[in-house]
């Protein structure tokens, strides 16, 4: 079959778009899109007209925005929703899947489709479109849906009921995975999970493509004084304090209890050690209450722009206090990779992929209690050579596995393999 007009469709509805704000941090698909467009690859990014992060509609009609001579973003309308876990969100997924199919049927197919999973509804619609138009589909496993939905809303005692409750969604997911041309994912463990769900044997096109993150860019000199003053106003001296930081959404996927206890226990022995937890979310108010009377712990809320960049530039370690869910045990998520990009060793409590990466690469330390976390922080604050070794290893991990251009090379090489196999 002759080559088609567009080399690649990227289909990911939940990520920030380059024009969502002045200082947008692009994620996996956004990084792919920008890099591919700069290389002159004909690429369309199909995304949502509804902004997941801000819960607002970018557009309520199908809209296309040309971002580069060969790069275009297509926003597909949907119904929108308020809460992350809700019937309205599942309805939104079905609406965008239906609207994507209607819009895609009116244009020429690409050579290959790269589609992120979840959502289940959109993944199924894309795979069905690929079968109909003889277009190979690479399905990128980014989350363990639908299992992770159930785990996020029920207690441990009810998790044994997960399979019956989620059977319809698991069947739909299984069909999409089984009929995709290639299964890729953030880790090999994610790929294995998908293949197990679908009862599909691993083939030569099924493999992991690592998570990436934009390379670290220094804060502009003109922005430094204001950023330093911002943090000083919160009791954090970026020029003198030894800082452990967290940046993210404060939800039930994280356990901040040991972090608060560790900070409190170090207040007297290490007065210049500061624990800075940036972000907002369902757990923010409870964390404020829990951390009251902890003078060396700072909760600034959501932080972005130069303030965020300078914090990451001056911090010494990054905190990743994940709950021990299967989702995080199998994953190496954006947060540790962001820390690696800024030469920050990671302190974390879980086993699994993150523990293996940090143990083998010497770029992080696991803690199993608040006392062990406090001991790690105190030891690193008191041992500059050891901290320097871990920091160098963190950067080496980023350069060797997560640099944006290298990961895009992997995606392009895999796309070519898919075409060759076809």
C-alpha positions in Angstrom: 0.0 0.0 0.0 1.3 3.5 -0.8 2.4 5.8 2.0 -0.4 8.0 3.4 -0.4 11.7 3.7 0.1 11.8 7.5 2.9 9.6 9.0 1.5 9.4 12.5 -1.5 10.2 14.6 -0.9 10.7 18.3 -4.2 10.1 20.3 -4.1 11.2 24.0 -6.9 13.2 25.5 -5.8 14.0 29.0 -2.5 15.9 28.7 -1.7 19.6 28.8 -1.5 21.3 25.4 1.3 23.7 24.4 -1.1 26.6 24.3 -2.9 25.9 27.6 -0.8 28.5 29.4 2.5 30.5 29.5 4.5 27.9 31.3 3.0 24.5 30.3 4.9 21.4 31.3 4.3 19.0 28.4 4.0 15.3 29.2 4.7 12.1 27.2 2.5 12.8 24.1 3.2 16.5 24.2 6.9 15.9 24.1 6.6 13.4 21.3 4.4 15.9 19.3 6.8 18.8 19.6 9.9 16.8 18.8 8.3 15.0 15.8 7.0 18.3 14.4 10.4 19.9 14.8 11.9 17.0 12.9 9.5 17.5 10.0 7.4 14.4 10.6 3.8 14.8 9.5 2.0 14.3 12.8 -1.5 15.0 14.1 -2.3 15.0 17.8 -5.9 14.1 18.5 -6.8 15.3 22.0 -9.8 16.5 24.0 -11.6 19.8 23.8 -12.1 19.4 27.5 -9.1 20.3 29.7 -8.8 17.6 32.3 -6.5 19.6 34.6 -8.6 22.7 34.9 -12.0 21.1 34.3 -12.9 23.6 31.5 -13.8 23.3 27.8 -11.1 24.5 25.4 -13.7 24.1 22.7 -17.1 22.6 22.3 -16.7 21.9 18.6 -14.2 20.0 16.6 -11.2 22.4 16.2 -7.8 22.0 14.5 -4.8 24.2 15.4 -1.6 24.2 13.2 1.4 24.2 15.5 4.2 23.7 12.9 4.4 23.1 9.2 4.0 19.4 9.8 2.3 19.4 13.2 -1.4 19.8 13.9 -3.5 19.5 17.1 -7.1 18.4 16.7 -9.4 19.0 19.7 -12.4 16.6 19.9 -15.4 17.9 21.9 -16.9 15.9 24.8 -19.3 16.4 27.7 -16.8 17.2 30.4 -16.9 16.3 34.1 -16.1 17.6 37.6 -14.7 14.8 39.6 -11.9 12.5 38.5 -13.8 9.3 39.6 -17.4 9.7 38.6 -20.1 8.5 36.2 -19.8 11.8 34.3 -16.2 11.1 33.5 -17.0 7.7 32.1 -19.8 9.4 30.0 -17.2 12.0 28.8 -15.0 9.1 27.7 -17.8 7.5 25.6 -18.7 10.9 24.0 -15.1 11.6 22.9 -14.7 8.1 21.6 -17.9 8.5 19.5 -16.9 12.0 18.3 -13.3 10.8 17.4 -14.7 8.0 15.2 -17.1 10.4 13.4 -14.3 12.9 12.7 -11.7 10.3 11.8 -14.0 8.7 9.3 -14.1 11.9 7.3 -10.3 12.2 6.7 -7.5 10.0 5.2 -6.0 7.6 7.7 -2.3 8.0 8.7 0.5 5.4 8.3 0.4 4.5 12.0 -1.6 5.4 15.0 -0.1 5.8 18.5 -2.9 5.8 21.1 -2.4 6.1 24.9 -4.4 3.8 27.2 -6.5 4.8 29.1 -9.1 5.7 28.3 -10.7 2.4 27.6 -13.5 3.7 25.4 -11.2 5.8 23.2 -8.7 3.0 22.9 -11.4 0.6 21.8 -12.7 3.1 19.3 -9.2 3.7 17.9 -8.4 0.0 17.5 -11.7 -0.5 15.8 -10.9 2.3 13.4 -7.5 0.8 12.8 -9.0 -2.6 11.9 -11.6 -0.9 9.6 -9.0 1.2 7.7 -6.1 -1.2 7.8 -4.1 1.2 9.9 -1.6 -0.3 12.5 -2.3 0.9 16.1 0.4 1.1 18.8 -1.4 1.0 22.2 0.6 2.7 24.9 -0.2 1.4 28.4 0.0 4.3 30.9 -2.3 3.2 33.7 -3.8 0.0 34.9 -7.4 0.8 34.1 -9.9 -0.3 35.1 -8.3 -1.9 38.1 -6.8 1.4 39.4 -10.2 3.0 39.4 -11.6 0.5 41.8 -8.5 0.6 44.0 -8.7 4.4 44.3 -12.3 4.4 45.7 -12.6 1.3 47.9 -11.0 -0.1 51.0 -8.7 -3.1 51.1 -11.5 -5.4 52.2 -13.5 -4.7 49.1 -10.7 -5.1 46.5 -11.5 -8.8 46.2 -14.8 -7.8 44.6 -13.0 -5.9 41.9 -13.1 -8.4 39.1 -16.9 -8.9 39.1 -17.6 -5.2 39.4 -15.3 -4.2 36.6 -16.0 -7.1 34.2 -17.6 -5.1 31.4 -14.8 -2.6 31.4 -12.2 -5.3 31.5 -13.8 -7.1 28.6 -13.7 -3.9 26.6 -10.1 -3.2 27.5 -9.1 -6.8 26.7 -10.6 -6.5 23.2 -8.7 -3.3 22.5 -5.4 -4.8 23.7 -5.9 -8.1 21.9 -6.6 -6.4 18.6 -4.0 -3.7 18.7 -1.0 -4.1 16.4 1.6 -3.5 19.1 1.4 -3.1 22.9 3.9 -0.6 24.3 4.0 1.0 27.8 6.0 3.0 30.3 7.6 -0.2 31.7 7.9 -3.8 30.7 5.7 -4.6 33.8 2.9 -2.4 32.3 3.2 -4.3 29.0 3.0 -7.6 30.9 -0.1 -6.5 32.8 -1.8 -5.6 29.5 -0.9 -8.9 27.8 -2.1 -10.8 30.8 -5.4 -8.9 30.8 -6.0 -9.7 27.1 -4.7 -13.3 27.2 -2.3 -12.2 24.5 1.2 -13.7 24.1 4.1 -11.2 23.8 5.1 -10.6 20.2 8.1 -8.9 18.6 6.3 -5.6 18.5 5.3 -5.6 22.2 7.8 -3.7 24.4 8.3 -0.7 26.7 9.2 2.8 25.7 10.4 4.7 28.8 8.8 7.8 30.2 10.5 11.0 29.3 10.6 14.5 30.7 11.8 17.9 29.2 15.5 18.5 29.9 16.2 20.8 32.8 16.5 24.5 31.8 18.0 27.0 34.3 15.8 29.7 35.6 16.4 33.0 33.8 18.6 35.4 35.7 15.9 38.1 35.6 13.4 35.8 37.3 15.7 34.7 40.2 15.3 37.6 42.6 11.5 37.3 42.6 11.6 33.6 43.0 14.1 33.8 45.9 11.9 36.4 47.6 8.8 34.2 47.1 10.4 31.3 48.9 11.9 33.5 51.6 8.5 34.9 52.3 7.4 31.3 53.1 10.3 30.7 55.4 12.5 28.8 52.9 15.9 30.1 52.1 16.9 28.5 48.8 20.4 29.8 49.1 21.1 28.4 52.6 18.6 25.7 53.5 19.0 21.9 52.7 15.7 21.1 50.9 13.8 17.9 50.3 10.9 18.6 47.9 7.7 17.1 46.5 5.7 18.5 43.6 2.4 17.0 42.6 -1.2 16.4 43.3 -2.0 15.6 46.9 -4.4 12.7 46.7 -4.9 9.3 48.1 -2.1 7.9 45.9 0.5 9.4 48.3 1.1 8.8 52.0 2.5 11.9 53.6 2.3 10.7 57.2 5.9 9.4 57.4 7.1 12.6 55.6 5.5 14.8 58.2 6.8 12.7 61.1 10.4 12.6 59.6 10.4 16.4 59.2 9.2 16.9 62.8 11.8 14.6 64.2 14.6 16.5 62.4 13.5 20.0 63.4 15.9 20.3 66.3 19.0 18.3 65.0 18.9 19.8 61.5 17.5 23.3 61.7 18.4 24.2 58.1 16.7 21.1 56.6 13.4 22.0 55.0 10.8 19.7 53.6 8.8 21.5 51.0 5.6 19.8 49.7 4.1 21.7 46.7 0.7 20.9 45.3 -3.0 20.8 45.9 -5.7 18.2 45.9 -8.2 16.3 48.0 -5.7 15.6 50.7 -4.3 19.1 51.0 -6.4 20.3 53.9 -5.8 17.1 55.9 -2.1 17.5 55.3 -2.2 21.1 56.6 -3.8 19.8 59.8 -1.4 16.9 60.2 1.7 19.1 59.7 0.7 21.9 62.0 3.5 22.8 64.5 6.1 21.4 62.2 8.3 24.5 61.6 10.7 22.9 59.1 7.8 21.8 56.7 6.4 24.2 54.1 3.1 23.7 52.3 3.0 26.5 49.6 0.1 25.0 47.6 0.4 24.8 43.8 3.7 26.3 42.6 4.6 26.9 38.9 6.9 28.9 36.7 10.2 30.2 37.9 9.3 29.5 41.6 8.9 25.8 40.7 12.0 25.7 38.6 14.2 27.4 41.1 13.0 25.0 43.9 13.9 22.0 41.8 17.3 23.6 40.9 18.2 24.2 44.6 16.6 21.1 46.2 18.9 18.2 47.2 16.5 15.3 47.1 13.0 14.6 45.7 10.3 12.8 47.6 8.0 10.2 46.0 5.8 8.9 48.9 3.6 6.6 46.8 1.1 4.3 48.4 2.0 0.6 47.7 -0.5 0.0 44.9 0.0 -2.3 42.0 -0.2 0.7 39.7 2.9 2.3 41.2 4.8 -1.0 41.9 4.8 -1.7 38.1 5.5 1.9 37.0 8.3 4.4 36.8 6.1 7.5 36.7 6.8 11.1 35.7 7.7 12.3 39.2 10.9 10.3 39.7 12.0 11.1 36.2 11.4 14.8 36.8 13.7 14.5 39.8 16.3 12.6 37.8 16.3 15.4 35.2 17.2 17.9 38.0 19.9 15.6 39.5 17.8 14.8 42.5 18.0 11.4 44.1 14.6 10.0 45.0 13.4 8.9 48.4 10.4 6.5 48.2 8.6 3.8 50.3 7.6 1.2 47.7 9.1 -1.9 46.1 8.8 -2.7 42.4 10.1 -0.9 39.4 11.1 2.3 41.1 13.0 0.4 43.8 14.8 -1.7 41.1 15.8 1.3 39.1 17.1 3.3 42.1 18.9 0.3 43.6 20.6 -0.7 40.3 21.4 2.8 39.3 22.3 4.2 42.8 20.0 7.1 42.3 17.6 6.8 45.2 16.9 5.3 48.6 13.9 3.4 49.9 12.4 4.0 53.4 10.0 1.7 55.2 9.2 4.0 58.1 9.3 7.6 59.2 12.4 6.8 61.2 14.2 5.4 58.2 13.2 8.4 56.1 14.5 10.7 58.8 17.7 8.7 58.9 18.2 9.0 55.1 17.6 12.7 55.1 20.0 13.3 58.0 22.7 11.1 56.5 22.5 12.9 53.2 22.4 16.3 54.7 25.6 15.4 56.7 27.5 13.6 53.9 28.0 15.9 50.9 30.2 13.3 48.9 27.5 10.6 49.2 24.8 13.0 48.2 26.9 14.1 45.2 27.3 10.5 44.1 23.6 9.9 44.2 22.9 13.1 42.4 25.3 12.3 39.6 23.7 8.8 39.3 20.3 10.4 39.0 21.4 12.6 36.1 23.1 9.6 34.5 19.8 7.7 34.7 18.0 10.5 33.0 20.6 10.9 30.2 20.8 7.2 29.6 17.1 6.3 29.6 14.7 9.3 29.6 16.2 12.1 27.4 13.4 13.4 25.2 15.2 13.1 21.8 16.4 9.6 22.6 12.9 8.4 23.6 11.4 10.0 20.5 14.0 8.0 18.5 12.7 4.8 20.1 9.1 5.8 19.1 10.1 6.4 15.5 12.1 3.2 15.3 9.2 1.3 16.6 6.8 2.9 14.2 9.1 1.8 11.4 9.1 -1.7 12.7 5.3 -1.7 12.8 5.2 -0.5 9.2 7.8 -3.1 8.1 5.8 -5.9 9.8 2.7 -4.7 8.1 
